[in-house]
Amino acid sequence: MPDAVSAPPTYDAACRRCPRLADFLDEVRVAHPAYHCAPVPPFGDAAARLVIVGLAPGMHGANATGRPFTGDHAGILLYETLHAYGYASSARSRSADDSLTLADCRITNAVKCLPPGNKPTPEEVRVCNGYLAADLAALAEGAAILALGRIAHDATLAALGERRGAHPFAHAARHSMASGATLFDSYHCSRYNTSTGRLTTQMFRSVFDAIAAYLGRAPGAGRRSPGTTAA
């Protein structure tokens, strides 16, 4: 295993390896000087057994706040579910400096910078994949990875050195990885998917039930109603 000095980074706050994304962040920073407008770091427990992989920061969400899935619609269902299953100390993630903490869970993105139109190019996903690979390399055998959407699924497979054709994306699918981890799939918890019914609360929670059972956390154990806080 690489030592701490030679190990590849999981995040670089000054990264400008994707010219289109770097230029776009410069433009957004002018229009919104109070926004984070930089690569968004992973958030959560460094020793987590569950890592959630999203697509990329949203314009007025993670790009503004500096925390994944925080400040926009996509984080509503995610953090409510994480709280209900005992991973999050609160059902709402409001800002990077609020009191919310994650236990046994970490959230990251396939692409760390805001892409124009919320659509990174395949090359941008590839260039950013080294950071995801470094993050997932730290997972213990038997850990779980939850990919939110097909792009996150494909990026996770690339980061783990797995063949895409051997592991097709499908909501609620699960895939055994050579690393010893298991990859779970879900439709992304975007506004479009939740408002159209493509992804319902029950569908999302069913995936978390499967993850809980896999990790030895009894399915449904520790559920709390949305809006409550941990004792």
ABEGO torsion letter per residue (X at the ends): XBBAAABBBABBAABAABAAAAAAAAAAAAABAABAGBBBBBBEBAABABBBBBABBBAABAAAAGBBGBGBAAAAAAAAAAAAAGABABABBABAABABBBBGBBBBBABABBBBGGBBBAAAAAAAAAAAAAAAAABBBGBBBBBBEAAAAAAAAAAAGBBAAABBBBBGBBBBBAAGBBBBBBBBABAAAAAAGABBAAAAAAAAAAAAAAAGBBBGBGBBBBGBBBX
